[in-house]
Amino acid sequence: MGMPAPPPGAVMAPAPMSYGQVPTVLSQGQQMAKDALPMRLIALLVDGVIIGVVNSIVGLFLFLGPLGFLSYFSIWGLFLAYFVILEGTRGQTIGKMLAGVKVVREDMSPVQFEQALFRALDLFLWGITFGILALIDLIFVLDNGQRFGDRWAKTIVIKTS
């Protein structure tokens, strides 16, 4: 014998959660950021190819010259400049433009250089931690659409169309 149906207009209690389950409530911006994740990955791959090609060319010229030791620093300098300048002025790198996503502040206003720098420094930390921070960032991104750099800069990546 089942439970009787509740009277019309009655408010139902939420279903009980299992042990260890944490309720997740995403803001509209975080949901938009989660929706952009597949395109964001494509953008990162495109940007990685672009940075790799440019760094190979610049690094080769520096390595062959008397200042060969600077080739290591040129990689990081170009990497940071690429993300900070493009995201700080347009909200998009070339990869993000091609993938149809852009970076905005959590309040949906345009990104400034300060936010772009925080985001780029997070990517820089990926490199110097040998990818360990990238794995941690992956957990954040899958949870609410923001990696550590996005939380630090108070930004989200959303679809442009």
N, C-alpha and C positions, 0 to 999 in steps of 0.2 A: 504494500500500500504506500503510495507516494505522498509527498507533501501537497497540501492544497495550494492552488494558484493564489498569488498575492492579490489583494484588492486593487482595482484600477487607481493609478496615481501613486502607488506605494514606491518608496525609494528602496532599491535593493542594495544590500551590502556587497562590496567587492568580493570576488572569489578569494579564498585564503591563499597566501603565498607559501611556497615550500621553504624549508629551512635554508638560510643563507641567501635567498633571493632578495635582491634589492630593487625597489621600484625605480624606474628611470623615467623622468619627465624631461623631454627635450624642448628647448625653445624653438620657435619657428626658424630662427637663424641656424640653429644646430641641425635641425631636420633638413634645411636646405643644403647645409654643408655635407651631411651624410648622403644626400641625393647626388652630390657632385663627385663622390669618391672615385667611381670608375674613370671619369674624364680627368680627374686630378692625377691619377696614376699614369695615364697616357701623357699628360703634360710633363710630368717628372721625367719620363723616359725620353721624350723629345728634347727637353732642356739638357738632360745628361749627354745626349749625342752631340748637341751643339757645343756645349762646354768642353767636351772631350776633344772635338775636332779643333776648336780654337786653341785650347791649351796645348795640343800636340804641335801645332804650327808655331806658336809663340815659344813654347818650351824648347823646341828644336833649335830655333835661332839663338835663344839665350844659352842653351847648353853648349852649342858649338863655339860661342864667344868666350872671352876671358871672364865673364861673369856667370859661368855655368851654374854655380850654386844658387843663383836667383831663380832658376827655372822652377824649383820647388815652391818658392814664395809666389811666383807668378800664377801658378795654378790656383792657389787660395785667393789671391787678389782678384783675378779675373772672375772666379766663381762668385765671390761676395759682390763685386761690382755689377755683374750681370743681374743678379736677383735684386739688389738694392736699387739700382737705377731704374730697371724696367718696372718692378713692382711699385717703387716709390713715385714714379711719374705716371704710369698707366694702369697700375693695379694688375698687370699681366706681363708674364714673360712670353717669349715667342711660343713656347710649348703650351702655355695657358691660352694664348690667342687661338692656336690651331685646335685645341681641345674644347674650346667654348666655355672656359671658366675664368673667373677673376677673383682677386682678393679684395675684400671690403672689410671695414671695421664691423664690429658686432652690431652697431646701430645702423648699418648699411651705408654709412658715409664713406667717401673715398679714403684709401690708404695714403698715409704720408711716409716720408723717408724713415722716420723713427720706427714705425711698425714694420716697414720693409727690412730694416736693419735687424730687428729682433728675430724676424722670421728667418733671415739669412744666417744669423748666428746659430740658430738651432740646427740648420742644415750643416753648417761648419762643424758643430759638435758631433754630428753623425760620423763625419770623417775621422775626427781625432779620437773617437771612442770605438773605432773599428766596427761601426754598425750597431753597437749595443743600444745606443740611444734611439736609433732608427727602429729597432724592435719594440722598444718601450713606446715610441711615438705611434707605432702601428696599433697598439692596444688602445691608446687615447683616440685615434682616428676612428677605429671601429666602434668605440663606445659612443662618442658624441660628435664625430665629424671634425674635431679639432686636434691637431698635433700639439706638442708642447709649445712650439714656437707660436702657434696661433693663440694659445691660451695666454702666453707671455705678452704677445702684442695686442691681444684682444681683437683678433681678426677671424674671419671665416672665409672659405673659398666656396663660391657659389657658381651655378651655371649662368651664363650670360643670356641664354635664350629661353 
